[in-house]
Amino acid sequence: METLNYSVRQTKNSEPVSCGGNVLKAAQNVSRKKASLDETGLEYAVCRHGFAQRGVNMFRGEIFGYAHYYLQKFLMVPKNVEFIWYDVICKYWTWLSSRDPFMANDMKPALSILHGKMHQMSCQIGFGGRWTEGAALTSGEETEQVNSYLSRLSNTTKYMLPQHREDTITEFAMDWNKRKVEKLATSLVKRFKKVESELKKMESCEREDSKLIDEWKFELILYSQTEKATEKNEKEKLIDDIAKIRFEVNMRKASISKLAETSKQRSNLRRKNIKDKDKIEKLETDLKALFLGNDASWKEYIEKRENEITLRTEKKQKVEQEMMFMRSKEEKKLLVEEMKRFLDHYRNKLILLKNETSFYKVVKDKGFKISIFTEKELECLRKKTIFFCTQKIGEAVELFRRVINGESLDEYLEDDEETFDGAQNILIESDQSSEDDEI
């Protein structure tokens, strides 16, 4: 821990790390120690079902070492996790590939869906979750759900001693996981129903020719791989910047009338447009100087680049529709496998619990000392867990049978308050909308 906390450079005036015109504070990888705080934050891993797996205290800001050494190396790789989702994966994976290339080969990177909208197009294509084969409809935003739940602790835990803070956060995380366990079967069923309905809609819509989609996909992937590697002179950089900002302004104008629901949202969009127009004027002044001020041909270069961006964006949207269809089919198949694993898990638990000899052997192997005082409590716990597992298997079998056979589930789901569907709806809508794309 000491090596990790003090080996990263410490600087007060580091240049901001940006992607797609947005500053990525989480990608600074700069050690920052606050004099008033022992810990500067908490970083943890969450699975695709929203279970908090493991957390680590951050003492020097959000540096990449915490995600690498304590979450990826000692948690994800030993458990054979296939994908790592991160909102700044484009910067983190570059850092990881240069420092630990063997681990970079053990897992696949994926950019979380909603955060990915802020990244430039080459990152969205190269790392985007919908472009990653096998990722299904995982959003990569499950950590934000846990964040929203644990954030209510910040006003009290920041005044606690370290050990009390850790105990409080752990208890809240365990309570979150307990509720997730109780509703996991329902969550799987709701996701299955949602995917089935979306697949039916996609199959009924007209789709582009598969060969044309493959050509566009290859073209866009090639663009994402060569965009950052290509060195551009000052003139080309200015033309690119002006064209991209102009495109964003036009997209934002369309969003004001289509997406903004309140006057505050419209005001924020207009304010951003005013700032971007000021940027455009300054960049155009610099570009005119490179064209000796009299040559008006710089406008033709910008118009040409704007047309390229528009055409590339349209192709990307068409390809992403096909990618969404493929990921939905993967999600449906994956959910069926997860339902089987759910039943296998509780069945194996029941087999162990009902065999008293095997149960007490496992307890002893874990270092728990059994005495006349603890034997009764252990027996009560065993019977209680048997009842819980039996109940979960019964509920799950009925739910899974009904959803696979296409029967109604209203009587089972009407009182459920699972929060996942709201997030999933937002993610699906964001994938289908064309106004949110950032360059």
Secondary structure, DSSP 8 states (H G I E B T S, - for coil): -HHHHHHS---SS----EETTEE-GGG-------TT-S--EEEEEE-TT--EEEEEEESSSS-HHIIIIIIIIIIITTTT--EEEETTHHHHHHHHHHH-HHHHHHSEEEE-HHHHTTS-HHHHHHHBGGGSTT-TT--S-HHHHHHHHHGGGHHHHTTS-HHHHHHHHHHHHHHHHHHHHHTHHHHHHHHHHHHHHHHHHHHHS----HHHHHHHHHHHHHHHHHHTTS---HHHHHHHHHHHHHHHHHHHHHHHHHT--SHHHHHHHHHHHHHHHHHHHHHHHHHHHHTTTT-TTHHHHHHHHHHHHHHHHHHHHHHHHHHHHHHHHHHHHHHHHHHHHHHHHHHHHHHHHH-HHHHHHHHHHTT----TTTHHHHHHHHHHHHHHHHHHHHHHHHHHHHHHHT---HHHHTT---SHHHHHHHHHHHHH-SSS---
